[in-house]
Amino acid sequence: MPELPEVETTVRGLELVLKGRRIRRLETRRADLRRAFPKDLGQRMTGARVMSLGRRAKYGLVNTDCGDTMIFHLGMSGAWRIDPHELGKHDHLLIETDEGRRLHLRDPRRFGSVDLVATAELSEWPAFKALGPEPLDGGIDGKWLKERFAGRSAAVKLLLLDQRIVAGLGNIYACEALYRARIDPRKAAGKVSRPKLDALAVAIPEVLNDAIRAGGSTLKDFAAPDGELGYFSKQFDVYDREGEACRTCSGTIKRIAQGGRSTFFCPTCQR
């Protein structure tokens, strides 16, 4: 599933084509993805000028001069394509700009979504209302994590995936951040020391920014809108490296299951 760095990479790619342009045509080629497309999506977006693009957690935002924001989520396999050579059977949303550029939203598994919300009401949109702070905006520190983890017996890795604590953090980057902070992902969150939480608060935006600079992580389906693959997977310290040597010590990377997801860590480094 595309995580925060992949969505940020996508938004930056779309911005080069969409910002300041007027939408000449918007077409949906089926009724729904994970849920139905807004019935008035084409009517409200056609003719609108894109003023800016942004991201909230794992959602991309397209803000228009009509006071609307189109919100997209890439789900498990979604990706935007810029000026594709042909129309694919999994291209479910098409956009054409006033200068003739074309964008296709491809989603073979259809776990993604597209919504349309009044820009002034974004903070009250149900999916956004309960989100925690953005990790790239300086919204988290050791004190914030300590307060949210206080008294919690759940594993620290599982609580990091709670979007009410850190918005947008997903499985890959939680594993990588915990490794950089030298924290055992199995440890009860409420028992992680303040110095380690201070280190984690630094590691989270650090690993996310490193991934964004590398264009995200291409594992199966993800590619940036221009077709470029993400290369952060080449820099993984622990994720998807089960049985390989730790880059820091003589330990071996281990994989366990937590909350139905794979967690990778070094039992020697991470205590």
C-alpha positions as CSV (number, residue, x, y, z in Angstrom):
1,M,0.0,0.0,0.0
2,P,1.4,3.4,-0.9
3,E,2.4,5.2,2.3
4,L,3.1,8.9,3.1
5,P,6.3,9.2,1.0
6,E,4.6,7.6,-2.0
7,V,1.6,9.9,-1.7
8,E,3.9,13.0,-1.2
9,T,5.9,11.9,-4.3
10,T,2.6,11.5,-6.3
11,V,1.3,14.9,-5.2
12,R,4.6,16.6,-6.2
13,G,4.5,14.9,-9.6
14,L,0.8,15.9,-10.2
15,E,1.6,19.5,-9.2
16,L,3.9,19.9,-12.1
17,V,1.0,19.2,-14.5
18,L,-2.0,20.5,-12.6
19,K,-1.2,23.6,-10.6
20,G,-2.5,26.7,-12.3
21,R,-4.3,24.7,-15.0
22,R,-8.0,24.6,-15.8
23,I,-9.6,21.2,-16.0
24,R,-11.1,20.8,-19.4
25,R,-12.6,17.4,-18.9
26,L,-13.1,14.9,-16.1
27,E,-14.5,11.4,-16.8
28,T,-15.2,8.5,-14.5
29,R,-15.1,5.1,-16.3
30,R,-17.0,3.1,-13.6
31,A,-19.3,3.9,-10.8
32,D,-17.0,3.3,-7.9
33,L,-13.6,2.3,-6.5
34,R,-13.8,1.3,-2.8
35,R,-16.9,3.4,-2.7
36,A,-18.9,5.4,-5.3
37,F,-17.4,8.4,-7.0
38,P,-19.2,11.6,-6.1
39,K,-22.2,11.9,-8.5
40,D,-21.4,15.6,-9.2
41,L,-17.6,15.1,-9.5
42,G,-17.4,15.8,-13.2
43,Q,-19.8,18.8,-13.0
44,R,-18.0,20.5,-10.2
45,M,-14.4,19.9,-11.4
46,T,-14.9,20.6,-15.1
47,G,-13.9,24.2,-15.7
48,A,-12.3,24.6,-12.3
49,R,-8.7,25.9,-12.0
50,V,-6.4,24.0,-9.8
51,M,-4.9,26.4,-7.3
52,S,-2.7,24.1,-5.3
53,L,-2.1,20.5,-4.3
54,G,-1.4,19.0,-0.9
55,R,-1.4,16.0,1.2
56,R,-3.0,15.0,4.6
57,A,-1.8,11.7,6.0
58,K,-2.0,9.2,3.1
59,Y,-4.6,11.3,1.1
60,G,-3.8,13.6,-1.8
61,L,-5.6,16.9,-2.1
62,V,-6.4,18.9,-5.3
63,N,-7.7,22.4,-4.4
64,T,-9.6,24.4,-6.9
65,D,-10.8,28.0,-7.3
66,C,-14.4,26.9,-7.0
67,G,-13.9,26.2,-3.3
68,D,-13.8,22.4,-3.7
69,T,-11.0,19.9,-2.9
70,M,-10.8,16.6,-4.6
71,I,-9.4,14.0,-2.2
72,F,-7.8,10.8,-3.5
73,H,-6.5,7.8,-1.7
74,L,-4.4,5.3,-3.6
75,G,-5.6,2.2,-1.7
76,M,-3.5,-0.9,-2.3
77,S,-2.6,-0.5,-5.9
78,G,-3.6,3.0,-7.1
79,A,-1.3,5.2,-9.1
80,W,-1.7,8.3,-11.3
81,R,-0.2,8.2,-14.8
82,I,0.7,11.4,-16.7
83,D,0.1,11.5,-20.5
84,P,-0.2,7.7,-20.8
85,H,0.3,6.2,-24.3
86,E,-3.0,4.4,-24.2
87,L,-6.1,3.9,-22.1
88,G,-5.8,0.9,-19.8
89,K,-8.7,-1.2,-18.5
90,H,-7.8,-0.2,-14.9
91,D,-7.8,3.5,-15.7
92,H,-10.9,4.5,-13.8
93,L,-10.7,8.3,-13.6
94,L,-9.5,10.5,-16.5
95,I,-8.6,14.2,-16.3
96,E,-7.6,16.5,-19.2
97,T,-6.2,20.0,-18.6
98,D,-6.6,23.2,-20.7
99,E,-3.2,22.6,-22.3
100,G,-4.1,19.1,-23.3
101,R,-2.2,17.1,-20.6
102,R,-3.9,13.9,-19.6
103,L,-3.9,12.2,-16.2
104,H,-5.3,8.7,-15.6
105,L,-5.9,7.2,-12.1
106,R,-5.1,3.5,-12.4
107,D,-6.3,1.2,-9.7
108,P,-6.4,-2.6,-10.5
109,R,-7.6,-3.7,-7.1
110,R,-10.0,-0.8,-6.6
111,F,-9.2,-0.2,-2.9
112,G,-8.6,3.5,-3.6
113,S,-11.2,6.3,-3.3
114,V,-12.0,9.8,-4.7
115,D,-14.1,12.3,-2.7
116,L,-15.1,15.9,-3.2
117,V,-15.3,18.2,-0.2
118,A,-15.7,21.9,0.3
119,T,-12.2,23.2,1.0
120,A,-13.4,25.3,4.0
121,E,-14.7,22.1,5.6
122,L,-11.7,19.9,5.1
123,S,-10.7,19.8,8.8
124,E,-14.2,18.5,9.6
125,W,-14.3,15.8,7.0
126,P,-14.8,12.5,9.0
127,A,-11.6,10.8,7.7
128,F,-9.5,13.9,8.7
129,K,-11.2,14.9,12.0
130,A,-9.6,12.3,14.2
131,L,-6.1,12.3,12.6
132,G,-3.0,13.1,14.6
133,P,-0.4,15.6,13.7
134,E,1.6,15.5,10.5
135,P,5.1,14.0,11.1
136,L,6.7,16.3,8.6
137,D,5.3,19.5,10.1
138,G,7.1,19.3,13.4
139,G,3.9,18.1,15.1
140,I,5.4,15.3,17.1
141,D,8.1,15.2,19.7
142,G,9.1,12.9,22.6
143,K,6.6,14.6,24.9
144,W,3.7,14.1,22.5
145,L,4.6,10.4,22.1
146,K,5.1,9.9,25.9
147,E,1.7,11.4,26.6
148,R,-0.1,9.3,23.9
149,F,1.7,6.1,25.0
150,A,1.3,6.6,28.8
151,G,-0.1,3.4,30.4
152,R,-0.5,1.6,27.1
153,S,0.5,-2.1,27.1
154,A,0.1,-2.5,23.3
155,A,3.3,-2.9,21.3
156,V,4.9,0.4,20.3
157,K,4.9,-0.7,16.6
158,L,1.1,-1.2,16.7
159,L,0.5,2.2,18.3
160,L,2.7,4.0,15.7
161,L,0.2,2.7,13.1
162,D,-2.7,4.4,14.9
163,Q,-3.4,7.4,12.7
164,R,-4.7,9.3,15.7
165,I,-1.2,9.4,17.1
166,V,0.9,10.0,14.0
167,A,-0.9,10.8,10.7
168,G,0.3,9.0,7.7
169,L,2.8,6.6,9.2
170,G,2.6,3.1,7.8
171,N,4.1,-0.3,8.2
172,I,7.3,0.1,6.2
173,Y,8.4,3.4,7.7
174,A,7.3,2.5,11.3
175,C,9.7,-0.5,11.1
176,E,12.5,1.7,9.7
177,A,12.0,4.5,12.3
178,L,12.0,2.1,15.2
179,Y,15.3,0.6,13.9
180,R,16.9,4.1,13.8
181,A,15.7,4.8,17.3
182,R,16.9,1.4,18.5
183,I,13.5,0.4,19.9
184,D,12.2,-3.1,20.1
185,P,8.8,-3.1,18.2
186,R,7.4,-5.6,20.6
187,K,8.0,-3.4,23.7
188,A,4.9,-2.1,25.5
189,A,4.5,1.5,24.3
190,G,4.0,2.8,27.8
191,K,7.4,1.4,28.9
192,V,9.5,3.0,26.2
193,S,11.8,5.5,27.9
194,R,11.6,9.3,27.2
195,P,15.1,9.4,25.6
196,K,14.1,6.6,23.2
197,L,10.9,8.4,22.4
198,D,12.9,11.6,21.7
199,A,15.0,9.6,19.3
200,L,11.9,8.1,17.7
201,A,10.4,11.6,17.2
202,V,13.5,12.5,15.3
203,A,13.7,9.2,13.4
204,I,10.1,9.3,12.0
205,P,10.4,12.5,9.9
206,E,14.0,11.7,9.1
207,V,13.1,8.3,7.5
208,L,10.1,9.8,5.7
209,N,12.1,12.6,4.2
210,D,14.8,10.2,3.1
211,A,12.1,8.1,1.4
212,I,10.6,11.2,-0.3
213,R,14.0,12.2,-1.7
214,A,14.4,8.7,-3.1
215,G,10.9,8.9,-4.7
216,G,9.3,6.5,-2.3
217,S,9.5,2.7,-2.2
218,T,8.5,0.6,-5.2
219,L,7.6,-2.9,-4.0
220,K,4.8,-4.1,-6.3
221,D,2.6,-1.5,-7.9
222,F,3.8,1.9,-6.9
223,A,5.4,4.3,-9.4
224,A,5.4,8.1,-9.5
225,P,3.0,9.8,-12.0
226,D,5.9,10.2,-14.6
227,G,6.5,6.4,-14.4
228,E,9.7,6.7,-12.3
229,L,10.1,3.9,-9.7
230,G,10.9,4.7,-6.0
231,Y,14.3,3.7,-4.9
232,F,14.1,3.9,-1.1
233,S,13.6,0.1,-1.0
234,K,17.3,-0.1,-1.8
235,Q,18.0,1.7,1.4
236,F,15.9,-0.4,3.8
237,D,17.7,-1.2,7.0
238,V,15.2,-3.8,8.2
239,Y,12.1,-3.9,6.1
240,D,11.9,-7.0,3.9
241,R,15.4,-8.1,4.9
242,E,14.5,-11.2,7.0
243,G,17.6,-13.3,7.6
244,E,20.0,-10.7,6.3
245,A,22.8,-9.2,8.4
246,C,22.1,-6.0,10.4
247,R,23.9,-3.0,8.9
248,T,25.0,-1.9,12.4
249,C,25.9,-4.9,14.4
250,S,26.5,-8.7,14.0
251,G,22.8,-9.5,14.4
252,T,20.4,-10.9,11.9
253,I,17.1,-9.2,10.8
254,K,14.0,-11.0,12.1
255,R,10.4,-11.0,10.9
256,I,7.4,-11.4,13.2
257,A,3.7,-10.8,12.7
258,Q,2.0,-7.9,14.6
259,G,-1.6,-7.0,14.0
260,G,-1.7,-9.0,10.8
261,R,1.3,-7.2,9.3
262,S,5.0,-8.1,9.1
263,T,7.4,-6.4,11.4
264,F,11.1,-6.5,10.6
265,F,13.7,-5.6,13.3
266,C,17.2,-6.4,14.7
267,P,16.8,-8.2,18.0
268,T,20.4,-7.2,18.9
269,C,20.2,-3.5,18.2
270,Q,16.6,-2.9,19.1
271,R,15.9,-3.2,22.9
